[in-house]
Amino acid sequence: MMIFVDKRYSRHDKRSKPPCWILSHMRDTHLNLSTDMAIHIAREIDPMKMAQPYDDKAGTMGRKTSSETGVQDMA
């Protein structure tokens, strides 16, 4: 979760500056929120939808994107 506390981000020309992956989640309805409203929205976020999978047996988080051999081949 990101909170832009700089009032310049309420201007459209400044809101176009962050990377596209951030812009895709920015909503006009989330501008100039009160602290109470921001907390309410944050509480509605389901952390289980955002969490990385946990492998109990290996004790590791996340997924491997490549095998060790694949990484060596890239080098």
mmJSON file of the N, C-alpha and C atoms, coordinates in Angstrom:
{"data_MODEL":{"atom_site":{
"group_PDB":["ATOM","ATOM","ATOM","ATOM","ATOM","ATOM","ATOM","ATOM","ATOM","ATOM","ATOM","ATOM","ATOM","ATOM","ATOM","ATOM","ATOM","ATOM","ATOM","ATOM","ATOM","ATOM","ATOM","ATOM","ATOM","ATOM","ATOM","ATOM","ATOM","ATOM","ATOM","ATOM","ATOM","ATOM","ATOM","ATOM","ATOM","ATOM","ATOM","ATOM","ATOM","ATOM","ATOM","ATOM","ATOM","ATOM","ATOM","ATOM","ATOM","ATOM","ATOM","ATOM","ATOM","ATOM","ATOM","ATOM","ATOM","ATOM","ATOM","ATOM","ATOM","ATOM","ATOM","ATOM","ATOM","ATOM","ATOM","ATOM","ATOM","ATOM","ATOM","ATOM","ATOM","ATOM","ATOM","ATOM","ATOM","ATOM","ATOM","ATOM","ATOM","ATOM","ATOM","ATOM","ATOM","ATOM","ATOM","ATOM","ATOM","ATOM","ATOM","ATOM","ATOM","ATOM","ATOM","ATOM","ATOM","ATOM","ATOM","ATOM","ATOM","ATOM","ATOM","ATOM","ATOM","ATOM","ATOM","ATOM","ATOM","ATOM","ATOM","ATOM","ATOM","ATOM","ATOM","ATOM","ATOM","ATOM","ATOM","ATOM","ATOM","ATOM","ATOM","ATOM","ATOM","ATOM","ATOM","ATOM","ATOM","ATOM","ATOM","ATOM","ATOM","ATOM","ATOM","ATOM","ATOM","ATOM","ATOM","ATOM","ATOM","ATOM","ATOM","ATOM","ATOM","ATOM","ATOM","ATOM","ATOM","ATOM","ATOM","ATOM","ATOM","ATOM","ATOM","ATOM","ATOM","ATOM","ATOM","ATOM","ATOM","ATOM","ATOM","ATOM","ATOM","ATOM","ATOM","ATOM","ATOM","ATOM","ATOM","ATOM","ATOM","ATOM","ATOM","ATOM","ATOM","ATOM","ATOM","ATOM","ATOM","ATOM","ATOM","ATOM","ATOM","ATOM","ATOM","ATOM","ATOM","ATOM","ATOM","ATOM","ATOM","ATOM","ATOM","ATOM","ATOM","ATOM","ATOM","ATOM","ATOM","ATOM","ATOM","ATOM","ATOM","ATOM","ATOM","ATOM","ATOM","ATOM","ATOM","ATOM","ATOM","ATOM","ATOM","ATOM","ATOM","ATOM","ATOM","ATOM","ATOM","ATOM","ATOM","ATOM","ATOM"],
"id":[1,2,3,4,5,6,7,8,9,10,11,12,13,14,15,16,17,18,19,20,21,22,23,24,25,26,27,28,29,30,31,32,33,34,35,36,37,38,39,40,41,42,43,44,45,46,47,48,49,50,51,52,53,54,55,56,57,58,59,60,61,62,63,64,65,66,67,68,69,70,71,72,73,74,75,76,77,78,79,80,81,82,83,84,85,86,87,88,89,90,91,92,93,94,95,96,97,98,99,100,101,102,103,104,105,106,107,108,109,110,111,112,113,114,115,116,117,118,119,120,121,122,123,124,125,126,127,128,129,130,131,132,133,134,135,136,137,138,139,140,141,142,143,144,145,146,147,148,149,150,151,152,153,154,155,156,157,158,159,160,161,162,163,164,165,166,167,168,169,170,171,172,173,174,175,176,177,178,179,180,181,182,183,184,185,186,187,188,189,190,191,192,193,194,195,196,197,198,199,200,201,202,203,204,205,206,207,208,209,210,211,212,213,214,215,216,217,218,219,220,221,222,223,224,225],
"type_symbol":["N","C","C","N","C","C","N","C","C","N","C","C","N","C","C","N","C","C","N","C","C","N","C","C","N","C","C","N","C","C","N","C","C","N","C","C","N","C","C","N","C","C","N","C","C","N","C","C","N","C","C","N","C","C","N","C","C","N","C","C","N","C","C","N","C","C","N","C","C","N","C","C","N","C","C","N","C","C","N","C","C","N","C","C","N","C","C","N","C","C","N","C","C","N","C","C","N","C","C","N","C","C","N","C","C","N","C","C","N","C","C","N","C","C","N","C","C","N","C","C","N","C","C","N","C","C","N","C","C","N","C","C","N","C","C","N","C","C","N","C","C","N","C","C","N","C","C","N","C","C","N","C","C","N","C","C","N","C","C","N","C","C","N","C","C","N","C","C","N","C","C","N","C","C","N","C","C","N","C","C","N","C","C","N","C","C","N","C","C","N","C","C","N","C","C","N","C","C","N","C","C","N","C","C","N","C","C","N","C","C","N","C","C","N","C","C","N","C","C","N","C","C","N","C","C"],
"label_atom_id":["N","CA","C","N","CA","C","N","CA","C","N","CA","C","N","CA","C","N","CA","C","N","CA","C","N","CA","C","N","CA","C","N","CA","C","N","CA","C","N","CA","C","N","CA","C","N","CA","C","N","CA","C","N","CA","C","N","CA","C","N","CA","C","N","CA","C","N","CA","C","N","CA","C","N","CA","C","N","CA","C","N","CA","C","N","CA","C","N","CA","C","N","CA","C","N","CA","C","N","CA","C","N","CA","C","N","CA","C","N","CA","C","N","CA","C","N","CA","C","N","CA","C","N","CA","C","N","CA","C","N","CA","C","N","CA","C","N","CA","C","N","CA","C","N","CA","C","N","CA","C","N","CA","C","N","CA","C","N","CA","C","N","CA","C","N","CA","C","N","CA","C","N","CA","C","N","CA","C","N","CA","C","N","CA","C","N","CA","C","N","CA","C","N","CA","C","N","CA","C","N","CA","C","N","CA","C","N","CA","C","N","CA","C","N","CA","C","N","CA","C","N","CA","C","N","CA","C","N","CA","C","N","CA","C","N","CA","C","N","CA","C","N","CA","C","N","CA","C","N","CA","C","N","CA","C","N","CA","C","N","CA","C"],
"label_alt_id":[null,null,null,null,null,null,null,null,null,null,null,null,null,null,null,null,null,null,null,null,null,null,null,null,null,null,null,null,null,null,null,null,null,null,null,null,null,null,null,null,null,null,null,null,null,null,null,null,null,null,null,null,null,null,null,null,null,null,null,null,null,null,null,null,null,null,null,null,null,null,null,null,null,null,null,null,null,null,null,null,null,null,null,null,null,null,null,null,null,null,null,null,null,null,null,null,null,null,null,null,null,null,null,null,null,null,null,null,null,null,null,null,null,null,null,null,null,null,null,null,null,null,null,null,null,null,null,null,null,null,null,null,null,null,null,null,null,null,null,null,null,null,null,null,null,null,null,null,null,null,null,null,null,null,null,null,null,null,null,null,null,null,null,null,null,null,null,null,null,null,null,null,null,null,null,null,null,null,null,null,null,null,null,null,null,null,null,null,null,null,null,null,null,null,null,null,null,null,null,null,null,null,null,null,null,null,null,null,null,null,null,null,null,null,null,null,null,null,null,null,null,null,null,null,null],
"label_comp_id":["MET","MET","MET","MET","MET","MET","ILE","ILE","ILE","PHE","PHE","PHE","VAL","VAL","VAL","ASP","ASP","ASP","LYS","LYS","LYS","ARG","ARG","ARG","TYR","TYR","TYR","SER","SER","SER","ARG","ARG","ARG","HIS","HIS","HIS","ASP","ASP","ASP","LYS","LYS","LYS","ARG","ARG","ARG","SER","SER","SER","LYS","LYS","LYS","PRO","PRO","PRO","PRO","PRO","PRO","CYS","CYS","CYS","TRP","TRP","TRP","ILE","ILE","ILE","LEU","LEU","LEU","SER","SER","SER","HIS","HIS","HIS","MET","MET","MET","ARG","ARG","ARG","ASP","ASP","ASP","THR","THR","THR","HIS","HIS","HIS","LEU","LEU","LEU","ASN","ASN","ASN","LEU","LEU","LEU","SER","SER","SER","THR","THR","THR","ASP","ASP","ASP","MET","MET","MET","ALA","ALA","ALA","ILE","ILE","ILE","HIS","HIS","HIS","ILE","ILE","ILE","ALA","ALA","ALA","ARG","ARG","ARG","GLU","GLU","GLU","ILE","ILE","ILE","ASP","ASP","ASP","PRO","PRO","PRO","MET","MET","MET","LYS","LYS","LYS","MET","MET","MET","ALA","ALA","ALA","GLN","GLN","GLN","PRO","PRO","PRO","TYR","TYR","TYR","ASP","ASP","ASP","ASP","ASP","ASP","LYS","LYS","LYS","ALA","ALA","ALA","GLY","GLY","GLY","THR","THR","THR","MET","MET","MET","GLY","GLY","GLY","ARG","ARG","ARG","LYS","LYS","LYS","THR","THR","THR","SER","SER","SER","SER","SER","SER","GLU","GLU","GLU","THR","THR","THR","GLY","GLY","GLY","VAL","VAL","VAL","GLN","GLN","GLN","ASP","ASP","ASP","MET","MET","MET","ALA","ALA","ALA"],
"label_asym_id":["A","A","A","A","A","A","A","A","A","A","A","A","A","A","A","A","A","A","A","A","A","A","A","A","A","A","A","A","A","A","A","A","A","A","A","A","A","A","A","A","A","A","A","A","A","A","A","A","A","A","A","A","A","A","A","A","A","A","A","A","A","A","A","A","A","A","A","A","A","A","A","A","A","A","A","A","A","A","A","A","A","A","A","A","A","A","A","A","A","A","A","A","A","A","A","A","A","A","A","A","A","A","A","A","A","A","A","A","A","A","A","A","A","A","A","A","A","A","A","A","A","A","A","A","A","A","A","A","A","A","A","A","A","A","A","A","A","A","A","A","A","A","A","A","A","A","A","A","A","A","A","A","A","A","A","A","A","A","A","A","A","A","A","A","A","A","A","A","A","A","A","A","A","A","A","A","A","A","A","A","A","A","A","A","A","A","A","A","A","A","A","A","A","A","A","A","A","A","A","A","A","A","A","A","A","A","A","A","A","A","A","A","A","A","A","A","A","A","A","A","A","A","A","A","A"],
"label_entity_id":["1","1","1","1","1","1","1","1","1","1","1","1","1","1","1","1","1","1","1","1","1","1","1","1","1","1","1","1","1","1","1","1","1","1","1","1","1","1","1","1","1","1","1","1","1","1","1","1","1","1","1","1","1","1","1","1","1","1","1","1","1","1","1","1","1","1","1","1","1","1","1","1","1","1","1","1","1","1","1","1","1","1","1","1","1","1","1","1","1","1","1","1","1","1","1","1","1","1","1","1","1","1","1","1","1","1","1","1","1","1","1","1","1","1","1","1","1","1","1","1","1","1","1","1","1","1","1","1","1","1","1","1","1","1","1","1","1","1","1","1","1","1","1","1","1","1","1","1","1","1","1","1","1","1","1","1","1","1","1","1","1","1","1","1","1","1","1","1","1","1","1","1","1","1","1","1","1","1","1","1","1","1","1","1","1","1","1","1","1","1","1","1","1","1","1","1","1","1","1","1","1","1","1","1","1","1","1","1","1","1","1","1","1","1","1","1","1","1","1","1","1","1","1","1","1"],
"label_seq_id":[1,1,1,2,2,2,3,3,3,4,4,4,5,5,5,6,6,6,7,7,7,8,8,8,9,9,9,10,10,10,11,11,11,12,12,12,13,13,13,14,14,14,15,15,15,16,16,16,17,17,17,18,18,18,19,19,19,20,20,20,21,21,21,22,22,22,23,23,23,24,24,24,25,25,25,26,26,26,27,27,27,28,28,28,29,29,29,30,30,30,31,31,31,32,32,32,33,33,33,34,34,34,35,35,35,36,36,36,37,37,37,38,38,38,39,39,39,40,40,40,41,41,41,42,42,42,43,43,43,44,44,44,45,45,45,46,46,46,47,47,47,48,48,48,49,49,49,50,50,50,51,51,51,52,52,52,53,53,53,54,54,54,55,55,55,56,56,56,57,57,57,58,58,58,59,59,59,60,60,60,61,61,61,62,62,62,63,63,63,64,64,64,65,65,65,66,66,66,67,67,67,68,68,68,69,69,69,70,70,70,71,71,71,72,72,72,73,73,73,74,74,74,75,75,75],
"pdbx_PDB_ins_code":[null,null,null,null,null,null,null,null,null,null,null,null,null,null,null,null,null,null,null,null,null,null,null,null,null,null,null,null,null,null,null,null,null,null,null,null,null,null,null,null,null,null,null,null,null,null,null,null,null,null,null,null,null,null,null,null,null,null,null,null,null,null,null,null,null,null,null,null,null,null,null,null,null,null,null,null,null,null,null,null,null,null,null,null,null,null,null,null,null,null,null,null,null,null,null,null,null,null,null,null,null,null,null,null,null,null,null,null,null,null,null,null,null,null,null,null,null,null,null,null,null,null,null,null,null,null,null,null,null,null,null,null,null,null,null,null,null,null,null,null,null,null,null,null,null,null,null,null,null,null,null,null,null,null,null,null,null,null,null,null,null,null,null,null,null,null,null,null,null,null,null,null,null,null,null,null,null,null,null,null,null,null,null,null,null,null,null,null,null,null,null,null,null,null,null,null,null,null,null,null,null,null,null,null,null,null,null,null,null,null,null,null,null,null,null,null,null,null,null,null,null,null,null,null,null],
"Cartn_x":[0.853,0.0,0.895,0.553,1.295,0.358,0.888,0.132,0.971,0.42,1.09,0.565,1.402,0.961,1.287,1.968,2.328,1.125,0.675,-0.526,-0.352,0.891,1.105,0.477,0.324,-0.274,-1.774,-2.368,-3.774,-3.91,-2.795,-2.799,-2.607,-3.402,-3.363,-1.99,-1.315,-0.008,1.036,0.924,1.86,1.49,0.181,-0.251,0.154,0.55,0.956,2.438,3.144,4.585,4.98,4.249,4.671,4.632,5.286,5.283,3.877,3.707,2.386,1.762,2.579,2.0,1.393,1.885,1.281,0.054,0.177,-0.94,-2.183,-1.996,-3.148,-3.997,-3.443,-4.177,-4.621,-4.216,-4.603,-5.995,-6.845,-8.224,-8.495,-9.245,-9.616,-10.423,-11.191,-12.011,-11.163,-9.886,-9.013,-8.149,-8.507,-7.771,-8.329,-7.444,-7.828,-8.692,-8.274,-9.013,-8.665,-9.642,-9.354,-8.569,-7.924,-7.18,-8.104,-9.285,-10.248,-10.656,-10.884,-11.298,-10.152,-8.932,-7.776,-7.607,-7.801,-7.71,-8.817,-10.014,-11.137,-10.822,-10.296,-9.954,-8.835,-7.837,-6.728,-7.204,-8.169,-8.684,-9.461,-9.944,-10.694,-9.787,-8.486,-7.542,-7.379,-7.55,-7.403,-5.939,-5.208,-3.78,-3.525,-4.478,-4.27,-4.223,-4.837,-4.785,-3.458,-2.751,-1.502,-0.286,-0.484,0.632,1.284,2.576,3.3,2.988,2.91,2.655,3.811,3.494,4.502,4.601,5.791,6.028,6.454,5.528,5.815,6.991,7.088,8.148,9.522,9.618,10.906,11.179,10.113,10.288,10.65,10.204,10.533,9.267,9.406,8.278,8.498,7.413,7.486,7.683,7.74,7.934,9.243,9.889,11.096,10.684,11.302,10.994,11.893,12.99,13.937,14.631,15.051,15.871,17.287,18.081,19.475,20.205,19.912,20.524,20.101,18.82,18.326,19.013,19.281,19.979,21.416,22.065,23.44,23.505,22.503,22.474,22.335,21.596,21.424,22.736,23.568,24.844,25.781],
"Cartn_y":[-1.171,0.0,1.229,2.186,3.44,4.592,5.532,6.738,7.925,8.713,9.918,11.075,11.588,12.652,14.034,14.101,15.382,15.92,17.122,17.664,17.895,17.877,18.043,16.903,15.732,14.597,14.768,15.809,16.086,16.752,17.233,17.832,16.727,16.783,15.744,15.617,16.745,16.664,15.966,16.052,15.365,13.896,13.599,12.213,11.344,11.934,11.141,10.753,11.179,10.941,9.545,8.926,7.601,6.551,5.42,4.35,3.834,3.21,2.718,1.739,0.892,-0.097,0.58,1.744,2.502,3.252,3.872,4.635,3.781,2.508,1.637,1.446,1.754,1.579,2.895,4.014,5.311,5.688,6.052,6.428,7.857,8.59,9.962,9.974,8.916,8.867,8.735,8.399,8.254,9.483,10.608,11.85,12.587,13.242,14.076,13.337,12.133,11.362,11.828,11.729,11.963,10.763,10.919,9.815,8.642,8.935,7.877,7.102,7.81,7.151,6.321,6.824,6.067,4.776,4.844,3.643,2.662,3.165,2.303,1.557,2.259,1.63,0.612,0.954,0.036,-1.244,-1.143,-2.332,-3.251,-2.721,-3.543,-4.366,-4.09,-4.841,-6.23,-7.24,-8.621,-9.027,-9.141,-9.462,-10.84,-11.741,-13.072,-13.042,-12.056,-11.922,-11.321,-10.674,-10.013,-10.823,-11.771,-12.492,-13.444,-13.662,-14.665,-16.022,-17.061,-18.388,-18.824,-19.563,-20.02,-21.533,-22.041,-23.475,-23.95,-24.605,-25.047,-26.015,-26.899,-27.913,-27.29,-26.374,-25.742,-24.561,-24.017,-22.853,-21.602,-21.519,-20.367,-19.679,-18.414,-17.665,-17.429,-17.253,-16.921,-18.138,-17.881,-18.929,-18.683,-19.751,-19.604,-19.276,-18.293,-17.934,-18.659,-19.181,-19.906,-20.948,-21.986,-22.969,-22.414,-23.049,-22.603,-22.74,-23.816,-24.029,-22.92,-22.539,-21.472,-20.154,-19.859,-18.62,-18.672,-19.815,-19.951,-19.812,-20.342,-20.222,-18.779,-17.977,-16.56,-15.804,-16.24,-15.568,-15.899],
"Cartn_z":[0.0,0.0,0.0,-0.819,-0.884,-0.555,0.196,0.513,0.074,-0.84,-1.314,-0.479,0.405,1.313,0.79,-0.32,-0.909,-1.681,-1.339,-1.973,-3.475,-3.971,-5.409,-6.205,-5.588,-6.298,-6.518,-5.961,-6.266,-7.634,-8.188,-9.531,-10.571,-11.623,-12.647,-13.308,-13.564,-14.227,-13.355,-12.053,-11.153,-10.969,-11.039,-10.88,-12.049,-13.153,-14.31,-14.245,-13.219,-13.12,-12.613,-11.686,-11.207,-12.322,-12.112,-13.124,-13.405,-14.557,-14.994,-14.013,-13.389,-12.475,-11.25,-10.88,-9.78,-10.293,-11.457,-12.023,-12.228,-12.542,-12.793,-11.54,-10.361,-9.107,-8.484,-9.067,-8.512,-9.007,-8.078,-8.396,-7.957,-8.773,-8.4,-7.103,-6.861,-5.642,-4.381,-4.536,-3.383,-3.131,-3.742,-3.522,-2.311,-1.581,-0.43,0.579,0.925,1.917,3.324,4.193,5.608,6.122,7.241,7.835,8.13,8.652,8.964,7.717,6.631,5.401,4.819,4.883,4.393,5.193,6.505,7.343,6.984,6.744,6.354,5.052,4.063,2.783,2.981,3.8,4.044,4.714,5.589,6.28,5.342,4.237,3.286,2.373,2.401,1.576,2.176,1.344,1.794,1.658,2.776,2.677,2.075,2.17,1.608,0.085,-0.53,-1.982,-2.428,-1.515,-1.859,-1.418,-0.52,0.067,-0.922,-0.73,-1.491,-0.873,-1.687,-1.124,-0.222,0.806,1.753,1.676,1.494,1.416,2.801,3.528,4.89,4.953,3.982,4.007,3.806,2.871,2.581,3.499,4.104,4.969,4.199,2.95,2.129,1.663,1.333,0.794,-0.684,-1.396,-2.813,-3.686,-4.943,-5.93,-6.64,-7.032,-7.827,-9.25,-9.824,-11.2,-12.173,-11.662,-12.495,-11.652,-12.298,-11.596,-11.487,-10.653,-10.531,-11.852,-12.575,-13.886,-14.859,-14.806,-15.675,-15.408,-14.147,-13.798,-14.295,-14.126,-14.614,-16.126,-16.814,-18.274,-18.709,-17.94,-18.285,-18.12,-17.158,-16.903,-18.035],
"occupancy":[1.0,1.0,1.0,1.0,1.0,1.0,1.0,1.0,1.0,1.0,1.0,1.0,1.0,1.0,1.0,1.0,1.0,1.0,1.0,1.0,1.0,1.0,1.0,1.0,1.0,1.0,1.0,1.0,1.0,1.0,1.0,1.0,1.0,1.0,1.0,1.0,1.0,1.0,1.0,1.0,1.0,1.0,1.0,1.0,1.0,1.0,1.0,1.0,1.0,1.0,1.0,1.0,1.0,1.0,1.0,1.0,1.0,1.0,1.0,1.0,1.0,1.0,1.0,1.0,1.0,1.0,1.0,1.0,1.0,1.0,1.0,1.0,1.0,1.0,1.0,1.0,1.0,1.0,1.0,1.0,1.0,1.0,1.0,1.0,1.0,1.0,1.0,1.0,1.0,1.0,1.0,1.0,1.0,1.0,1.0,1.0,1.0,1.0,1.0,1.0,1.0,1.0,1.0,1.0,1.0,1.0,1.0,1.0,1.0,1.0,1.0,1.0,1.0,1.0,1.0,1.0,1.0,1.0,1.0,1.0,1.0,1.0,1.0,1.0,1.0,1.0,1.0,1.0,1.0,1.0,1.0,1.0,1.0,1.0,1.0,1.0,1.0,1.0,1.0,1.0,1.0,1.0,1.0,1.0,1.0,1.0,1.0,1.0,1.0,1.0,1.0,1.0,1.0,1.0,1.0,1.0,1.0,1.0,1.0,1.0,1.0,1.0,1.0,1.0,1.0,1.0,1.0,1.0,1.0,1.0,1.0,1.0,1.0,1.0,1.0,1.0,1.0,1.0,1.0,1.0,1.0,1.0,1.0,1.0,1.0,1.0,1.0,1.0,1.0,1.0,1.0,1.0,1.0,1.0,1.0,1.0,1.0,1.0,1.0,1.0,1.0,1.0,1.0,1.0,1.0,1.0,1.0,1.0,1.0,1.0,1.0,1.0,1.0,1.0,1.0,1.0,1.0,1.0,1.0,1.0,1.0,1.0,1.0,1.0,1.0],
"B_iso_or_equiv":[0.0,0.0,0.0,0.0,0.0,0.0,0.0,0.0,0.0,0.0,0.0,0.0,0.0,0.0,0.0,0.0,0.0,0.0,0.0,0.0,0.0,0.0,0.0,0.0,0.0,0.0,0.0,0.0,0.0,0.0,0.0,0.0,0.0,0.0,0.0,0.0,0.0,0.0,0.0,0.0,0.0,0.0,0.0,0.0,0.0,0.0,0.0,0.0,0.0,0.0,0.0,0.0,0.0,0.0,0.0,0.0,0.0,0.0,0.0,0.0,0.0,0.0,0.0,0.0,0.0,0.0,0.0,0.0,0.0,0.0,0.0,0.0,0.0,0.0,0.0,0.0,0.0,0.0,0.0,0.0,0.0,0.0,0.0,0.0,0.0,0.0,0.0,0.0,0.0,0.0,0.0,0.0,0.0,0.0,0.0,0.0,0.0,0.0,0.0,0.0,0.0,0.0,0.0,0.0,0.0,0.0,0.0,0.0,0.0,0.0,0.0,0.0,0.0,0.0,0.0,0.0,0.0,0.0,0.0,0.0,0.0,0.0,0.0,0.0,0.0,0.0,0.0,0.0,0.0,0.0,0.0,0.0,0.0,0.0,0.0,0.0,0.0,0.0,0.0,0.0,0.0,0.0,0.0,0.0,0.0,0.0,0.0,0.0,0.0,0.0,0.0,0.0,0.0,0.0,0.0,0.0,0.0,0.0,0.0,0.0,0.0,0.0,0.0,0.0,0.0,0.0,0.0,0.0,0.0,0.0,0.0,0.0,0.0,0.0,0.0,0.0,0.0,0.0,0.0,0.0,0.0,0.0,0.0,0.0,0.0,0.0,0.0,0.0,0.0,0.0,0.0,0.0,0.0,0.0,0.0,0.0,0.0,0.0,0.0,0.0,0.0,0.0,0.0,0.0,0.0,0.0,0.0,0.0,0.0,0.0,0.0,0.0,0.0,0.0,0.0,0.0,0.0,0.0,0.0,0.0,0.0,0.0,0.0,0.0,0.0],
"pdbx_formal_charge":[null,null,null,null,null,null,null,null,null,null,null,null,null,null,null,null,null,null,null,null,null,null,null,null,null,null,null,null,null,null,null,null,null,null,null,null,null,null,null,null,null,null,null,null,null,null,null,null,null,null,null,null,null,null,null,null,null,null,null,null,null,null,null,null,null,null,null,null,null,null,null,null,null,null,null,null,null,null,null,null,null,null,null,null,null,null,null,null,null,null,null,null,null,null,null,null,null,null,null,null,null,null,null,null,null,null,null,null,null,null,null,null,null,null,null,null,null,null,null,null,null,null,null,null,null,null,null,null,null,null,null,null,null,null,null,null,null,null,null,null,null,null,null,null,null,null,null,null,null,null,null,null,null,null,null,null,null,null,null,null,null,null,null,null,null,null,null,null,null,null,null,null,null,null,null,null,null,null,null,null,null,null,null,null,null,null,null,null,null,null,null,null,null,null,null,null,null,null,null,null,null,null,null,null,null,null,null,null,null,null,null,null,null,null,null,null,null,null,null,null,null,null,null,null,null],
"auth_seq_id":[1,1,1,2,2,2,3,3,3,4,4,4,5,5,5,6,6,6,7,7,7,8,8,8,9,9,9,10,10,10,11,11,11,12,12,12,13,13,13,14,14,14,15,15,15,16,16,16,17,17,17,18,18,18,19,19,19,20,20,20,21,21,21,22,22,22,23,23,23,24,24,24,25,25,25,26,26,26,27,27,27,28,28,28,29,29,29,30,30,30,31,31,31,32,32,32,33,33,33,34,34,34,35,35,35,36,36,36,37,37,37,38,38,38,39,39,39,40,40,40,41,41,41,42,42,42,43,43,43,44,44,44,45,45,45,46,46,46,47,47,47,48,48,48,49,49,49,50,50,50,51,51,51,52,52,52,53,53,53,54,54,54,55,55,55,56,56,56,57,57,57,58,58,58,59,59,59,60,60,60,61,61,61,62,62,62,63,63,63,64,64,64,65,65,65,66,66,66,67,67,67,68,68,68,69,69,69,70,70,70,71,71,71,72,72,72,73,73,73,74,74,74,75,75,75],
"auth_comp_id":["MET","MET","MET","MET","MET","MET","ILE","ILE","ILE","PHE","PHE","PHE","VAL","VAL","VAL","ASP","ASP","ASP","LYS","LYS","LYS","ARG","ARG","ARG","TYR","TYR","TYR","SER","SER","SER","ARG","ARG","ARG","HIS","HIS","HIS","ASP","ASP","ASP","LYS","LYS","LYS","ARG","ARG","ARG","SER","SER","SER","LYS","LYS","LYS","PRO","PRO","PRO","PRO","PRO","PRO","CYS","CYS","CYS","TRP","TRP","TRP","ILE","ILE","ILE","LEU","LEU","LEU","SER","SER","SER","HIS","HIS","HIS","MET","MET","MET","ARG","ARG","ARG","ASP","ASP","ASP","THR","THR","THR","HIS","HIS","HIS","LEU","LEU","LEU","ASN","ASN","ASN","LEU","LEU","LEU","SER","SER","SER","THR","THR","THR","ASP","ASP","ASP","MET","MET","MET","ALA","ALA","ALA","ILE","ILE","ILE","HIS","HIS","HIS","ILE","ILE","ILE","ALA","ALA","ALA","ARG","ARG","ARG","GLU","GLU","GLU","ILE","ILE","ILE","ASP","ASP","ASP","PRO","PRO","PRO","MET","MET","MET","LYS","LYS","LYS","MET","MET","MET","ALA","ALA","ALA","GLN","GLN","GLN","PRO","PRO","PRO","TYR","TYR","TYR","ASP","ASP","ASP","ASP","ASP","ASP","LYS","LYS","LYS","ALA","ALA","ALA","GLY","GLY","GLY","THR","THR","THR","MET","MET","MET","GLY","GLY","GLY","ARG","ARG","ARG","LYS","LYS","LYS","THR","THR","THR","SER","SER","SER","SER","SER","SER","GLU","GLU","GLU","THR","THR","THR","GLY","GLY","GLY","VAL","VAL","VAL","GLN","GLN","GLN","ASP","ASP","ASP","MET","MET","MET","ALA","ALA","ALA"],
"auth_asym_id":["A","A","A","A","A","A","A","A","A","A","A","A","A","A","A","A","A","A","A","A","A","A","A","A","A","A","A","A","A","A","A","A","A","A","A","A","A","A","A","A","A","A","A","A","A","A","A","A","A","A","A","A","A","A","A","A","A","A","A","A","A","A","A","A","A","A","A","A","A","A","A","A","A","A","A","A","A","A","A","A","A","A","A","A","A","A","A","A","A","A","A","A","A","A","A","A","A","A","A","A","A","A","A","A","A","A","A","A","A","A","A","A","A","A","A","A","A","A","A","A","A","A","A","A","A","A","A","A","A","A","A","A","A","A","A","A","A","A","A","A","A","A","A","A","A","A","A","A","A","A","A","A","A","A","A","A","A","A","A","A","A","A","A","A","A","A","A","A","A","A","A","A","A","A","A","A","A","A","A","A","A","A","A","A","A","A","A","A","A","A","A","A","A","A","A","A","A","A","A","A","A","A","A","A","A","A","A","A","A","A","A","A","A","A","A","A","A","A","A","A","A","A","A","A","A"],
"auth_atom_id":["N","CA","C","N","CA","C","N","CA","C","N","CA","C","N","CA","C","N","CA","C","N","CA","C","N","CA","C","N","CA","C","N","CA","C","N","CA","C","N","CA","C","N","CA","C","N","CA","C","N","CA","C","N","CA","C","N","CA","C","N","CA","C","N","CA","C","N","CA","C","N","CA","C","N","CA","C","N","CA","C","N","CA","C","N","CA","C","N","CA","C","N","CA","C","N","CA","C","N","CA","C","N","CA","C","N","CA","C","N","CA","C","N","CA","C","N","CA","C","N","CA","C","N","CA","C","N","CA","C","N","CA","C","N","CA","C","N","CA","C","N","CA","C","N","CA","C","N","CA","C","N","CA","C","N","CA","C","N","CA","C","N","CA","C","N","CA","C","N","CA","C","N","CA","C","N","CA","C","N","CA","C","N","CA","C","N","CA","C","N","CA","C","N","CA","C","N","CA","C","N","CA","C","N","CA","C","N","CA","C","N","CA","C","N","CA","C","N","CA","C","N","CA","C","N","CA","C","N","CA","C","N","CA","C","N","CA","C","N","CA","C","N","CA","C","N","CA","C","N","CA","C","N","CA","C","N","CA","C","N","CA","C"],
"pdbx_PDB_model_num":[1,1,1,1,1,1,1,1,1,1,1,1,1,1,1,1,1,1,1,1,1,1,1,1,1,1,1,1,1,1,1,1,1,1,1,1,1,1,1,1,1,1,1,1,1,1,1,1,1,1,1,1,1,1,1,1,1,1,1,1,1,1,1,1,1,1,1,1,1,1,1,1,1,1,1,1,1,1,1,1,1,1,1,1,1,1,1,1,1,1,1,1,1,1,1,1,1,1,1,1,1,1,1,1,1,1,1,1,1,1,1,1,1,1,1,1,1,1,1,1,1,1,1,1,1,1,1,1,1,1,1,1,1,1,1,1,1,1,1,1,1,1,1,1,1,1,1,1,1,1,1,1,1,1,1,1,1,1,1,1,1,1,1,1,1,1,1,1,1,1,1,1,1,1,1,1,1,1,1,1,1,1,1,1,1,1,1,1,1,1,1,1,1,1,1,1,1,1,1,1,1,1,1,1,1,1,1,1,1,1,1,1,1,1,1,1,1,1,1,1,1,1,1,1,1]
}}}
